[in-house]
Structures are given as C-alpha cells and as structure tokens.
Amino acid sequence: MTQVENYKHILEKIFHREISFSNNSITNNCIGALNPENDFHTFRTNFIERLKRICEYFKDAPEYLEEIVKTAKQIGQTKGYKWSGSYSELVALDYWIQFEDIENIKFPDRGGVTDYADSIAKQIGQVEIDLDISLDLHTKKIYTDVKSLIPTHIELTDQILNCLKSKTEEQNYLIGIDDISDVDYLKTKKDFIYELQSGGLIQKLVECVNKKETICNFKLQSGTGVTFRIEYPKAGINTVLSTTRAMEPYKLAIDYKFKILDYYNKLLIDKPSLITFVVNPWFNKELNISKEFIKTFYRSLTRRIFIELSKDSTDMGTIFPELNNKNIKISDVVSKVSGIIFINDNSILKTGKDINDVYIYLNPNATNTVLTRKNFDILNWSTSVKMPYIEDFYYDNY
C-alpha cells in the first residue's frame, strides 16, 4: 500500500465518503508518518483525532466540510514539505473550534472584493480576497489567514539543491548549507532567487560534486559568502552530514521582520485582520528549540513589525514590482496587521487534545482595529483549552 493509498483509507474512514487522488505515488513525511508500520504513533493519533474533531464540528455545514476535505486531500498531493500549508490551516482550525464559546467559525472565508470587507486586495485590483478563518470573539469578529512558517533561506536553498540533483550524474551524496548566520529576509530572498535564475551557484555546486569535494564556498551577489558541506556515503558505512547554525533571537527577529509583507493582499482596511503562523519541526527545524528562545524571538519579531515598521515609509513597489505605482508604503501594510498568532504544533510527541503552544501578539498601531488582551477574554471561559500567551504592547509602544 502506498503512502497515498493509506492516507486515502484514513480520510474515507473519518469523513465517511469516497476519496480520490490523481497521483498515488506522492510521498512526503506527513503522510509517510501516518503509516501504522512507521514509528510515529503519537503523531498519527493526533492527526486522526484532529480531523475527527473538525469533521464532527462541521457535520451540519456541508459547504465547509467540502472545503475541509479538499484541504486534507492536498496534504497527500504535495511533495517535499509543501504539505505544510494545508496542514497548517487544519491545525489552526482545530485550535479555534475547541473553544466552546467561540461562535460563527467560517472556513474558508472568501468572496469577491466588491461584496467583501474593504481590503488591500481590492485597492490593488484583485477580484477576490481569500482568507482561511473568521470567527466571533464575543463582541469582535476577526479574520485570519494561516501560513506555515518556513525559513525563507531554507526554502530557497532547498530549491537550489533540488536543481543540483537534476544536474549531477553522481546522486549518492548529502549536501547542506553551513554556518549561515545572516538570513536577512530581503537580502536572502534577492540573493537566492537571483541564483535560481542565473544558475551560477548551481554550476559551482555541480563542479564541486563532480570533483568529490567536501566543501564548496561561494559568494552571492550581495557579497555574502556561503559554504556548503558535502558528504559521499560509502557502502556499509553510516554517513552523517553535520552543519552548523548559530542563532540569536534578537538577530533572528531583525532577519525575519519583512517576511510579514508577503501577505499584504490578505489584510483588511477596517476589520480586524491577523496573520497566523503554524510552526512544526518537520517544516521548521530552525525553531525546534527552547521555549525561552521562541518566546523571546516572537516578541522581538512582532514588536519590530508593529512599532519599527509602522514608521517605515519605503514604497512597497521597491520590494514587490507588482505594487509599483500603487502608492502603498510598508507602514500602510503593517498598520493593517491587527495581530500575529503563532501556533507551535507539538503533535509529533505530545499527547492529548490541548497539544499546541499558542502566542498572540497584537498591534498597538493598527489603523483598522486595535485589539487588546480584553478582546480575548472569551478564551478564558473554555475548560478544555489553556489560555494562549497574549501580548498587546500597551505599555511598550515607543
């Protein structure tokens, strides 16, 4: 039985309907872990129980259930770690439905921009806005789009290494980037997209592999030097590739601060709009680290976004060419981010219903709706889910 066929059986048993896939040969570490023969019993149990809860909650809402099934199917039709997007949407949805007093949960919440709440999408000429979840927090309705938080430098270097594999005769090697301390989002994105298009770095790596070299040094267009380590396994010998990565939470916050701008077309003008990031060690090894580090990083990152970038008058067109002549500044975008939610998904190892660590950071400089801790008091009423950590920067906005 293939990974997809096993996954198909799981979905059919949960949703009580026939499920079809166009490609039964897809493999990824999510659906692979769902095979009962593999040693991921805790993850498999959590995954199935999560879908059962969602199915039960929406059993009388066929229009939402159809979308949920479609989202679940996408997990089984994507290679690498691209399953993470659909998976993250289901993680976030499951989190919110467990609060007994939250009402009017929609998944997804989308519509034409003329009939929907005013949005940046409408201002830049899009015809539809597509958000993942909306819900009522007692007296406030909030909207959020859900993303898997994948380090951009890892995502782009993985694309480069995938290209490399297609260009070398030798296939039996392990390769990874070593000691990359500066992962400034804008610079890294520009550097590696350039290398994907120009092919210079890929060609250099091909030459190193062909010569069986174990170190490959390269200077990116920005002047940043990168080092790749390469190991060549030998029959009967266990080979391990070791790379180093030094991280400091405040530096990482500086490097990540512009990533929020990628989601400019998910933000509303007058209504509370949040971005939700889901973190799981299978698609973000970088944040598989101590809770102290993570909490420091999240707070530092969101403070830089909400306070530092709220004063940044740089035109968005300098970063996103499609926004040239739209007269939208970085400060305009971040002012529409009412908050950022981080959901640390612990389903690989942790058991029970309440398996997430959740951190909510609210923007004191939002111009659509300023949310505070009090707006989330309804979460205290729940008996089944612990209260998330919430920071509204009320006394730290300077």
C-alpha positions in Angstrom: 0.0 0.0 0.0 1.4 3.4 -1.0 1.5 6.4 1.3 -1.3 8.0 -0.6 -3.4 4.8 -0.6 -3.0 4.5 3.2 -3.9 8.2 3.6 -7.0 7.7 1.3 -8.2 5.0 3.7 -7.8 7.3 6.7 -9.7 10.1 5.1 -12.5 7.9 3.9 -12.9 6.4 7.4 -13.1 9.9 9.0 -15.3 11.7 6.5 -17.5 8.8 5.5 -17.2 9.4 1.8 -15.2 8.1 -1.2 -11.9 10.0 -1.6 -10.0 10.0 -4.9 -6.4 11.1 -5.6 -4.9 11.9 -9.0 -1.4 10.7 -8.1 -1.0 7.7 -5.8 2.8 7.8 -5.9 3.3 11.1 -3.9 5.4 10.8 -0.8 6.1 13.2 2.0 7.0 13.0 5.7 3.5 13.8 6.8 1.5 11.1 5.1 4.6 8.8 5.5 4.3 9.2 9.3 0.6 8.2 9.1 1.6 4.6 8.0 1.0 2.4 11.1 4.1 0.5 10.3 6.2 3.6 11.0 7.2 4.7 14.5 5.1 7.8 14.7 2.1 6.6 16.7 1.7 9.8 18.6 1.6 12.0 15.5 -0.7 9.5 13.7 -3.1 9.5 16.7 -3.1 13.3 17.0 -3.6 13.8 13.2 -6.6 11.5 13.1 -8.2 12.9 16.3 -7.7 16.4 14.9 -9.6 15.6 11.7 -12.3 13.8 13.7 -12.9 16.9 15.8 -13.1 19.1 12.7 -15.5 16.7 11.0 -17.8 16.5 14.0 -17.8 20.2 14.4 -18.8 20.9 10.8 -21.0 17.9 10.3 -24.1 20.1 9.7 -22.2 22.6 7.4 -21.6 20.7 4.1 -20.2 23.7 2.4 -17.4 24.0 4.9 -16.9 20.2 5.2 -16.3 20.1 1.4 -13.5 22.6 1.8 -12.1 20.8 4.7 -11.9 17.5 2.8 -10.3 19.4 -0.2 -7.7 20.9 2.2 -7.0 17.5 3.8 -6.6 15.9 0.3 -3.9 18.5 -0.6 -1.7 17.2 2.1 -1.5 13.9 0.2 -0.8 15.5 -3.2 2.3 17.7 -2.5 5.9 16.6 -2.4 8.7 17.8 0.0 7.3 20.0 2.8 4.7 21.9 0.7 2.0 19.8 2.5 2.7 22.2 5.4 0.3 24.9 4.0 -2.9 22.8 4.0 -1.8 21.0 7.2 -1.3 24.4 9.0 -4.8 25.5 8.0 -6.3 22.4 9.7 -4.1 22.9 12.8 -5.4 26.4 13.2 -9.0 25.5 12.5 -8.8 22.7 15.1 -7.4 25.0 17.7 -10.3 27.5 17.4 -13.1 25.0 17.4 -12.0 23.7 20.7 -13.1 26.9 22.5 -16.7 26.1 23.4 -17.8 29.8 23.5 -16.4 30.9 20.1 -19.1 31.2 17.5 -19.6 31.7 13.8 -16.4 30.0 12.7 -16.0 30.0 8.9 -13.5 28.0 6.9 -12.6 29.5 4.5 -13.9 33.0 4.5 -13.6 34.4 1.0 -15.5 36.5 -1.5 -15.4 39.0 -4.3 -13.8 42.2 -3.3 -16.9 44.3 -4.1 -19.1 42.3 -1.7 -16.4 41.7 1.0 -15.0 43.9 3.7 -12.7 46.6 2.2 -9.2 45.2 1.6 -5.7 45.9 0.2 -6.6 43.2 -2.4 -9.4 45.5 -3.6 -7.2 48.5 -3.7 -4.6 46.8 -5.9 -7.2 45.5 -8.3 -7.7 41.9 -7.3 -11.2 40.5 -7.9 -11.3 38.2 -4.9 -10.0 38.0 -1.3 -9.4 34.6 0.1 -8.9 34.2 3.9 -8.7 31.0 5.8 -10.7 31.6 9.0 -13.1 34.1 10.5 -14.7 33.8 13.9 -16.5 35.8 16.6 -14.6 36.8 19.7 -17.7 37.7 21.7 -18.0 41.3 20.6 -15.3 41.3 17.9 -15.2 39.4 14.6 -11.7 38.6 13.5 -10.3 37.4 10.2 -7.1 35.5 9.8 -5.0 33.9 7.0 -2.9 30.9 8.0 0.6 30.2 6.9 3.2 27.6 7.7 6.3 29.4 9.0 9.1 28.1 6.8 12.5 29.8 6.9 12.9 31.6 3.6 16.6 30.8 3.3 16.0 27.1 3.8 13.1 27.1 1.3 15.2 28.8 -1.4 18.4 26.8 -0.8 16.3 23.6 -0.9 15.1 24.6 -4.3 18.7 25.2 -5.4 19.8 21.8 -4.1 16.9 20.1 -5.9 18.1 21.7 -9.1 21.6 20.5 -8.3 20.4 16.8 -8.0 18.9 17.0 -11.5 22.3 18.2 -13.0 24.8 15.7 -11.5 25.5 12.2 -12.6 26.5 11.3 -9.1 23.4 11.0 -6.9 24.8 9.4 -3.8 25.7 12.5 -1.8 24.5 14.5 1.2 24.7 18.3 1.0 23.7 21.2 3.2 24.4 24.8 3.8 26.7 25.5 6.7 27.0 28.3 9.3 24.6 30.8 7.7 24.4 33.5 10.4 22.9 36.3 8.3 19.5 35.4 7.0 18.1 38.9 6.4 14.8 38.2 4.6 15.0 40.8 1.8 18.7 40.2 1.1 18.5 36.4 1.3 15.4 36.3 -0.9 17.0 38.5 -3.5 20.3 36.6 -3.4 18.9 33.1 -3.8 16.2 34.0 -6.3 18.9 35.5 -8.4 21.0 32.3 -8.1 18.0 30.2 -9.1 17.6 32.3 -12.2 21.2 32.7 -13.1 22.4 29.2 -12.3 25.9 30.4 -11.1 25.7 28.8 -7.7 24.2 25.6 -9.1 27.0 25.3 -11.6 29.6 25.8 -8.9 28.0 23.1 -6.8 27.9 20.7 -9.8 31.7 21.3 -10.3 32.3 20.5 -6.6 30.3 17.3 -6.6 31.9 16.1 -9.8 35.3 16.6 -8.2 34.1 14.9 -5.0 35.0 18.0 -2.9 33.6 18.2 0.6 33.5 22.0 0.9 32.0 24.4 -1.6 32.4 28.1 -1.0 30.5 30.7 -3.0 30.0 34.5 -2.9 26.4 35.6 -3.5 25.6 38.8 -5.5 25.2 40.8 -2.3 28.8 39.9 -1.3 27.6 37.4 1.4 29.7 34.3 1.4 28.0 30.9 1.8 29.6 27.5 2.5 28.1 24.1 1.6 29.3 20.8 3.1 29.1 17.7 1.1 29.4 14.0 2.2 29.7 11.0 -0.1 28.3 7.8 1.6 30.3 4.6 1.2 28.8 1.1 1.2 28.5 -0.4 4.7 29.4 2.8 6.4 26.9 5.1 8.2 27.4 8.6 6.8 26.2 11.7 8.7 26.2 15.2 7.3 26.9 17.8 10.0 26.3 21.5 9.5 26.3 24.4 12.0 23.8 27.2 12.5 24.3 29.8 15.2 21.1 31.7 16.2 20.3 34.6 18.5 16.6 35.5 19.0 17.0 39.3 18.6 19.1 38.9 15.4 16.7 36.4 14.0 13.9 38.9 14.6 15.7 41.5 12.6 16.2 39.0 9.8 12.5 37.9 9.7 10.8 41.3 10.2 10.0 41.9 6.5 8.5 38.5 5.9 5.1 39.7 7.1 4.9 41.9 4.0 4.5 38.8 1.8 0.9 38.7 3.0 -0.2 42.2 2.1 -3.1 41.0 0.0 -4.6 39.2 3.0 -5.2 42.3 5.0 -8.5 44.3 5.6 -8.8 48.0 5.7 -11.4 48.4 8.5 -11.9 45.0 10.1 -9.5 43.1 12.4 -7.2 41.1 10.3 -4.5 38.8 11.7 -1.9 36.5 10.2 -1.5 33.1 11.8 1.8 31.2 11.6 2.0 27.5 12.4 5.3 26.0 13.4 6.2 22.3 13.3 9.7 20.8 13.4 9.1 18.9 10.2 8.9 22.1 8.2 10.8 24.4 10.5 13.8 22.8 12.2 15.1 26.3 13.0 12.5 26.9 15.7 12.7 23.4 17.2 14.4 25.0 20.1 13.8 26.1 23.7 10.6 27.8 24.7 12.6 30.7 26.2 14.3 31.3 22.8 11.0 31.0 20.9 9.1 33.4 23.2 11.9 36.0 23.0 12.1 35.7 19.3 8.3 36.0 18.7 8.0 39.1 20.9 11.0 40.8 19.4 9.9 40.0 15.9 6.3 41.3 16.4 7.5 44.4 18.2 9.8 45.2 15.3 6.9 44.7 12.9 4.3 46.7 14.8 6.5 49.5 16.0 9.6 49.8 13.9 7.9 49.1 10.5 5.0 51.3 11.4 7.4 54.2 10.8 8.9 52.8 7.5 7.8 54.9 4.5 9.5 52.8 1.9 7.3 52.2 -1.1 6.2 48.6 -1.4 6.9 48.7 -5.1 10.6 48.6 -4.3 10.1 45.1 -2.9 7.1 43.8 -4.9 7.3 45.0 -8.5 3.5 44.3 -8.9 2.9 47.2 -6.5 4.7 49.8 -8.5 2.6 53.0 -8.7 0.1 51.7 -6.2 1.2 54.3 -3.6 1.4 51.7 -0.8 4.1 52.1 1.8 5.4 49.5 4.2 3.8 51.4 7.1 0.5 51.2 5.3 0.7 47.4 5.2 1.8 46.8 8.8 -0.9 49.2 10.0 -3.5 46.6 8.7 -2.0 43.7 10.6 -4.2 43.7 13.7 -2.1 40.9 15.2 0.1 37.9 14.6 -0.7 34.4 16.0 2.0 31.7 16.4 0.8 28.1 16.9 3.6 25.8 17.9 2.2 22.4 16.8 3.5 19.7 19.2 1.6 16.8 17.7 4.7 14.7 16.9 5.5 14.0 20.5 2.8 15.4 22.8 -0.5 13.6 23.6 -4.0 14.8 24.4 -6.3 17.4 22.9 -4.5 20.6 24.0 -1.2 19.9 22.3 -0.4 23.4 21.0 1.6 26.3 22.5 0.0 29.5 21.2 1.3 33.0 21.3 -0.8 36.0 20.2 0.8 39.4 19.7 -1.4 42.4 19.0 -0.6 45.6 17.1 -1.0 48.8 19.2 -0.5 50.9 16.0 -3.1 49.1 13.8 -5.4 51.5 11.9 -8.2 49.0 11.2 -8.8 47.7 14.7 -6.6 47.9 17.8 -7.2 44.7 19.7 -6.1 44.2 23.3 -6.0 41.3 25.8 -9.5 42.1 26.8 -10.8 41.2 23.4 -9.7 37.6 24.0 -11.2 37.2 27.5 -13.7 34.8 26.0 -10.8 32.3 25.7 -10.7 32.2 29.5 -14.2 30.7 29.6 -13.0 27.5 28.0 -12.5 24.4 30.1 -10.7 22.3 27.5 -8.0 24.6 26.1 -5.4 26.5 28.0 -5.3 30.3 27.6 -2.7 31.4 25.0 0.1 33.8 25.8 -1.2 37.3 24.7 0.9 40.5 24.4 -0.7 43.8 23.3 2.3 46.1 23.8 0.1 48.5 25.5 2.9 49.8 27.8 5.7 49.1 25.3 4.7 51.2 22.2 7.5 53.6 21.6 
